[in-house]
């Protein structure tokens, strides 16, 4: 099914945002590259 891959890709993007975005928002001071 050609439609299965795009859906999985979107889910992975959403999961990555859910898991990684809060970490960046909560600890910007611990990452000079991101804070600068």
C-alpha positions in Angstrom: 0.0 0.0 0.0 1.7 3.2 -1.2 -0.3 5.3 1.3 1.1 3.4 4.3 4.6 4.9 4.2 3.6 8.6 4.3 1.3 7.9 7.2 4.1 6.2 9.2 6.4 9.1 8.3 3.9 11.6 9.6 3.5 9.6 12.8 7.3 9.5 13.3 7.5 13.3 12.8 4.7 13.9 15.4 6.3 11.5 17.9 9.7 13.2 17.5 8.1 16.6 18.1 6.3 15.4 21.1 9.4 13.8 22.7 12.1 16.3 21.7 10.4 19.7 21.6 9.6 19.8 25.4 13.2 18.9 26.2 14.5 21.8 24.1 11.9 24.2 25.6 12.6 23.2 29.2 16.4 23.1 29.0 17.6 25.8 26.6 20.3 26.9 29.0 22.0 23.5 28.9 22.5 23.8 25.2 24.7 26.8 24.3 24.4 26.1 20.6 20.6 26.4 20.8 20.6 29.3 23.3 23.1 31.3 21.3 
